[in-house]
């Protein structure tokens, strides 16, 4: 293995090929399993750097067994991994501690799961039999990104691939609904930066501009059929989205602007770029992408509610169309504990 930083996904793939697969082939010939690195971890989304290696990082992967085999076989696989994995792989220790591990201490990180149980623990449901509207909307974007990201190194049952294919992106009507709700978020505040500045509150104007920038970045990812990750990686994911460069430049300029006139100029251009991208999707009839005054007040806005209304107007699934305009869990919950626990987002979505 070459010296220097090795991205976690590559490290996991090489660790599987060189160490884990030969052990499994020898000890359990014919075992039906999937090997992957998915779930939590910056390396799963491809955002790890050398800094990431200071905690919870090393040669690791997940082994998934059929649920009916997981009870007996998992213990046997775990025993082989514990007894026969080497102490290191290249320069990396194979046994290391992980923050929040209830067992604590240094141990190997080849984790063995029943596939259905793991999926349900990550998402609140197993997608293989089908995904309901409540399932789609109650699953935080970060969790969906983690389950559909990363890499599969082997899938001898095809079940993990099937689950990830199902989750790759929203059905059309759910997508239109989520996009409509994201446009609604923008519509709620698009006039506020100008009003704050007019009232002499440049700081408030800048803060609301930052909120709009975050929502526009999320919108762009959603229009690009990508689940927006949580705040630490939102900018990194946005920068990789197709065509994001021009919008990103306008948002950076709006955030750096010292006063409202310049801030408004760049924010208006960002609105126009987002509107044009909506029209290219072809989900609705084309809408005028230009900005206009906010009623009789001298603030330039897109009137983003037009885009929300148009998207809601093309939804044909009655279960989706009758939902309130609050969106998916990640669009109205902004608390890591609430989104991380799954119980809260699913309960709120079910109540709607």
C-alpha positions as CSV (number, residue, x, y, z in Angstrom):
1,X,0.0,0.0,0.0
2,X,1.4,3.4,-1.0
3,X,2.4,5.9,1.7
4,X,0.3,9.0,2.5
5,X,-3.4,9.5,2.9
6,X,-5.6,6.8,1.3
7,X,-9.4,7.7,1.1
8,X,-11.5,5.5,3.3
9,X,-13.5,4.0,0.5
10,X,-10.4,2.9,-1.3
11,X,-8.9,1.6,1.9
12,X,-12.0,-0.5,2.7
13,X,-12.1,-2.0,-0.8
14,X,-8.5,-3.0,-0.6
15,X,-8.9,-4.4,2.9
16,X,-11.8,-6.5,1.7
17,X,-10.0,-7.8,-1.4
18,X,-6.7,-8.6,0.3
19,X,-7.8,-9.7,3.8
20,X,-11.6,-10.2,4.4
21,X,-12.6,-12.0,1.2
22,X,-9.9,-14.6,1.4
23,X,-10.8,-15.3,5.1
24,X,-14.5,-15.7,4.2
25,X,-13.7,-17.9,1.1
26,X,-11.6,-20.2,3.2
27,X,-13.8,-20.4,6.3
28,X,-17.2,-20.1,4.8
29,X,-17.1,-21.2,1.1
30,X,-20.5,-20.5,-0.5
31,X,-21.6,-18.0,2.1
32,X,-24.1,-15.7,0.7
33,X,-23.3,-12.1,1.8
34,X,-22.8,-8.6,0.7
35,X,-19.7,-6.5,1.7
36,X,-19.8,-2.8,1.6
37,X,-18.9,0.5,3.3
38,X,-22.1,2.4,3.7
39,X,-23.8,4.2,6.6
40,X,-22.2,6.8,8.8
41,X,-18.7,8.2,8.2
42,X,-17.3,11.0,6.1
43,X,-15.5,8.4,3.9
44,X,-18.8,7.0,2.8
45,X,-19.7,10.3,1.2
46,X,-16.2,10.7,-0.1
47,X,-15.4,13.8,2.0
48,X,-12.7,12.3,4.3
49,X,-9.3,13.9,4.3
50,X,-6.1,13.2,6.4
51,X,-7.8,15.1,9.2
52,X,-10.5,12.5,9.3
53,X,-8.0,9.9,10.4
54,X,-7.8,11.3,13.9
55,X,-10.9,9.4,15.1
56,X,-13.3,6.6,14.1
57,X,-11.3,5.9,11.0
58,X,-9.4,2.9,9.7
59,X,-9.8,-0.4,7.7
60,X,-13.4,-1.2,8.1
61,X,-16.5,-2.5,6.3
62,X,-19.9,-4.1,6.8
63,X,-20.9,-7.6,6.0
64,X,-24.6,-8.2,5.4
65,X,-26.2,-11.7,5.7
66,X,-29.7,-12.8,4.8
67,X,-31.8,-12.1,7.9
68,X,-32.6,-15.8,8.4
69,X,-28.9,-16.6,8.4
70,X,-27.7,-13.7,10.5
71,X,-28.4,-15.2,13.9
72,X,-26.2,-18.3,13.7
73,X,-23.8,-17.3,10.9
74,X,-23.0,-13.8,12.3
75,X,-21.5,-15.3,15.4
76,X,-19.3,-17.7,13.4
77,X,-18.2,-14.9,11.0
78,X,-17.5,-12.6,13.9
79,X,-15.4,-15.3,15.6
80,X,-13.3,-15.8,12.5
81,X,-12.7,-12.1,12.1
82,X,-11.8,-11.7,15.7
83,X,-9.3,-14.5,15.7
84,X,-7.8,-14.3,12.2
85,X,-7.7,-10.7,11.1
86,X,-4.1,-9.2,11.1
87,X,-3.1,-6.6,13.6
88,X,-2.5,-4.0,10.8
89,X,-3.3,-3.4,7.2
90,X,-0.5,-1.3,5.7
91,X,0.2,1.5,8.1
92,X,-3.3,1.3,9.6
93,X,-4.2,-0.7,12.8
94,X,-7.0,-3.1,12.1
95,X,-8.3,-2.8,15.7
96,X,-9.2,0.7,16.8
97,X,-11.6,2.5,19.1
98,X,-14.8,4.3,17.8
99,X,-16.5,7.2,19.5
100,X,-19.8,6.2,21.0
101,X,-19.1,2.5,20.8
102,X,-21.1,1.0,23.7
103,X,-18.5,-1.8,24.1
104,X,-15.6,0.6,24.0
105,X,-12.0,-0.3,23.5
106,X,-10.0,-1.2,20.4
107,X,-11.4,-4.0,18.3
108,X,-11.8,-4.8,14.6
109,X,-14.4,-3.0,12.6
110,X,-15.7,-5.7,10.2
111,X,-19.3,-5.5,11.4
112,X,-21.7,-8.3,10.6
113,X,-25.5,-7.6,10.3
114,X,-28.7,-9.1,9.0
115,X,-29.5,-6.8,6.0
116,X,-33.2,-6.2,6.9
117,X,-32.4,-5.3,10.5
118,X,-29.6,-2.9,9.5
119,X,-31.7,-1.1,6.9
120,X,-34.6,-0.7,9.4
121,X,-32.2,0.6,12.0
122,X,-30.8,3.2,9.5
123,X,-34.0,4.3,7.9
124,X,-36.9,3.1,10.0
125,X,-38.0,0.7,7.3
126,X,-36.7,-2.0,5.0
127,X,-37.1,-0.7,1.4
128,X,-37.1,-4.1,-0.4
129,X,-40.8,-4.8,-0.1
130,X,-41.7,-1.3,-1.1
131,X,-41.4,2.3,0.2
132,X,-44.4,4.2,1.4
133,X,-44.9,8.0,1.2
134,X,-44.4,8.1,5.0
135,X,-41.2,6.1,4.6
136,X,-39.8,8.5,1.9
137,X,-40.6,11.7,3.8
138,X,-39.7,10.4,7.2
139,X,-36.2,9.3,6.2
140,X,-33.6,12.1,6.9
141,X,-31.6,13.1,3.8
142,X,-28.4,12.4,5.6
143,X,-29.5,8.8,6.2
144,X,-30.6,8.3,2.6
145,X,-27.3,9.7,1.4
146,X,-25.4,7.3,3.7
147,X,-27.3,4.2,2.6
148,X,-27.1,5.0,-1.1
149,X,-23.5,6.3,-0.9
150,X,-20.3,4.5,-0.3
151,X,-19.5,1.4,-2.2
152,X,-20.4,-2.3,-2.5
153,X,-17.4,-4.6,-2.8
154,X,-19.4,-7.8,-3.2
155,X,-23.1,-8.7,-3.3
156,X,-23.6,-12.4,-3.6
157,X,-27.4,-12.2,-2.9
158,X,-28.2,-9.1,-4.9
159,X,-30.4,-7.9,-2.0
160,X,-28.2,-4.9,-0.9
161,X,-28.0,-3.7,-4.5
162,X,-31.8,-4.1,-4.8
163,X,-32.4,-2.0,-1.7
164,X,-30.0,0.8,-2.8
165,X,-31.5,0.9,-6.3
166,X,-35.0,1.3,-4.7
167,X,-33.7,4.2,-2.6
168,X,-31.6,5.9,-5.4
169,X,-34.1,8.7,-5.7
170,X,-37.7,9.7,-4.9
171,X,-40.6,8.7,-7.1
172,X,-41.7,11.5,-9.4
173,X,-44.7,12.8,-7.3
174,X,-42.7,12.7,-4.0
175,X,-39.9,14.5,-5.8
176,X,-42.2,17.2,-7.0
177,X,-43.7,17.6,-3.5
178,X,-40.2,17.9,-1.8
179,X,-39.2,20.4,-4.5
180,X,-42.4,22.4,-4.0
181,X,-41.7,22.5,-0.2
182,X,-38.1,23.7,-0.8
183,X,-39.4,26.5,-3.1
184,X,-41.9,27.4,-0.3
185,X,-39.1,27.8,2.2
186,X,-37.4,30.3,-0.2
187,X,-40.7,32.1,-0.8
188,X,-41.2,32.6,2.9
189,X,-38.0,34.7,3.3
190,X,-37.0,36.0,-0.1
191,X,-38.2,39.5,0.7
192,X,-36.7,39.6,4.2
193,X,-33.1,40.5,3.4
194,X,-34.3,43.7,1.7
195,X,-36.7,44.6,4.5
196,X,-34.0,44.0,7.2
197,X,-31.6,46.3,5.3
198,X,-34.3,49.0,4.8
199,X,-34.8,48.9,8.6
200,X,-31.1,49.5,9.2
201,X,-30.4,45.8,10.1
202,X,-27.5,44.8,7.9
203,X,-26.6,41.9,10.1
204,X,-30.2,40.6,10.0
205,X,-30.1,41.0,6.2
206,X,-26.9,39.0,6.0
207,X,-28.3,36.3,8.2
208,X,-31.4,35.8,6.2
209,X,-29.3,35.9,3.0
210,X,-27.3,33.0,4.4
211,X,-30.5,31.1,5.2
212,X,-31.6,31.6,1.6
213,X,-28.2,30.5,0.3
214,X,-28.5,27.3,2.3
215,X,-32.0,26.6,0.9
216,X,-30.9,27.4,-2.6
217,X,-28.0,25.0,-2.2
218,X,-30.4,22.3,-0.9
219,X,-32.7,23.0,-3.8
220,X,-30.0,22.7,-6.4
221,X,-29.0,19.3,-4.9
222,X,-32.6,18.1,-4.9
223,X,-33.0,19.3,-8.5
224,X,-29.8,17.3,-9.3
225,X,-31.4,14.2,-7.7
226,X,-29.0,14.2,-4.8
227,X,-29.9,14.0,-1.1
228,X,-28.5,17.0,0.7
229,X,-26.2,16.0,3.5
230,X,-26.1,17.7,6.9
231,X,-24.5,21.1,7.4
232,X,-20.8,20.0,7.6
233,X,-20.9,18.5,4.2
234,X,-23.6,20.6,2.4
235,X,-21.1,22.9,0.7
236,X,-18.9,20.0,-0.3
237,X,-21.8,18.1,-1.8
238,X,-23.2,21.2,-3.5
239,X,-19.8,21.9,-5.1
240,X,-19.9,18.5,-6.8
241,X,-23.4,18.9,-8.2
242,X,-23.6,19.4,-11.9
243,X,-23.6,23.1,-12.9
244,X,-23.3,24.4,-9.4
245,X,-20.3,26.6,-10.1
246,X,-22.1,29.7,-11.3
247,X,-24.8,29.6,-8.6
248,X,-22.1,29.0,-6.0
249,X,-20.2,32.1,-7.2
250,X,-23.3,34.3,-6.8
251,X,-24.1,32.9,-3.4
252,X,-20.5,33.5,-2.2
253,X,-20.6,37.0,-3.5
254,X,-24.0,37.7,-1.8
255,X,-22.7,36.4,1.5
256,X,-19.5,38.5,1.2
257,X,-21.3,41.7,0.1
258,X,-20.9,44.5,2.7
259,X,-24.3,46.1,2.1
260,X,-27.7,45.4,0.7
261,X,-27.5,46.7,-2.9
262,X,-24.7,44.5,-3.8
263,X,-26.1,41.6,-1.8
264,X,-29.4,41.9,-3.6
265,X,-27.7,42.0,-7.0
266,X,-26.0,38.6,-6.4
267,X,-29.0,37.1,-4.6
268,X,-31.2,38.0,-7.6
269,X,-28.8,36.4,-10.0
270,X,-28.9,33.3,-7.8
271,X,-32.7,33.2,-7.9
272,X,-32.7,33.4,-11.7
273,X,-30.2,30.6,-12.0
274,X,-32.3,28.4,-9.8
275,X,-35.4,29.2,-11.7
276,X,-33.8,28.4,-15.0
277,X,-32.6,25.1,-13.6
278,X,-36.2,24.3,-12.6
279,X,-37.4,25.0,-16.1
280,X,-34.8,22.6,-17.6
281,X,-36.2,19.8,-15.5
282,X,-39.4,19.9,-17.5
283,X,-41.5,18.9,-14.4
284,X,-43.9,21.8,-15.0
285,X,-44.6,24.2,-17.8
286,X,-41.8,26.8,-18.0
287,X,-42.1,29.7,-15.6
288,X,-40.8,33.2,-16.0
289,X,-37.3,33.1,-14.3
290,X,-36.9,36.8,-13.9
291,X,-37.0,38.7,-10.6
292,X,-39.6,41.4,-9.9
293,X,-40.5,43.9,-7.1
294,X,-42.1,42.5,-4.0
295,X,-45.5,44.1,-4.4
296,X,-45.0,47.9,-4.0
297,X,-41.9,47.5,-2.0
298,X,-38.4,48.1,-3.6
299,X,-37.0,44.6,-3.1
300,X,-36.3,42.3,-6.0
301,X,-37.7,38.8,-5.5
302,X,-38.4,35.7,-7.6
303,X,-41.9,35.2,-6.2
304,X,-40.8,31.6,-5.5
305,X,-44.3,30.6,-4.5
306,X,-45.0,30.3,-8.2
307,X,-42.6,27.4,-8.5
308,X,-44.1,25.7,-5.5
309,X,-47.6,26.0,-6.8
310,X,-46.7,24.8,-10.2
311,X,-45.0,21.7,-8.8
312,X,-47.9,20.9,-6.5
313,X,-50.2,21.2,-9.5
314,X,-48.5,18.3,-11.4
315,X,-48.8,15.8,-8.5
316,X,-51.3,13.1,-9.3
317,X,-50.9,10.8,-6.3
318,X,-53.7,11.7,-3.8
319,X,-51.6,10.6,-0.8
320,X,-48.9,13.0,-1.8
321,X,-51.1,15.9,-3.0
322,X,-53.1,16.1,0.3
323,X,-50.0,16.5,2.5
324,X,-49.4,19.9,4.1
325,X,-46.6,22.0,2.6
326,X,-44.0,21.2,5.2
327,X,-42.0,18.6,3.2
328,X,-39.7,15.9,4.2
329,X,-38.3,15.6,7.7
330,X,-35.1,17.3,6.8
331,X,-37.0,20.3,5.6
332,X,-38.7,21.2,8.9
333,X,-36.5,19.6,11.5
334,X,-33.2,21.3,12.2
335,X,-32.0,19.3,15.2
336,X,-29.4,16.6,15.0
337,X,-30.9,14.6,17.9
338,X,-34.4,14.8,16.4
339,X,-33.3,13.7,12.9
340,X,-30.8,11.2,14.2
341,X,-33.3,9.3,16.4
342,X,-35.7,8.5,13.5
343,X,-38.6,8.2,15.9
344,X,-39.4,12.0,15.8
345,X,-39.3,12.5,12.0
346,X,-41.4,9.4,11.3
347,X,-43.9,10.3,14.0
348,X,-44.4,13.8,12.7
349,X,-44.7,12.7,9.1
350,X,-47.2,10.0,10.1
351,X,-49.2,12.6,11.9
352,X,-49.4,14.8,8.8
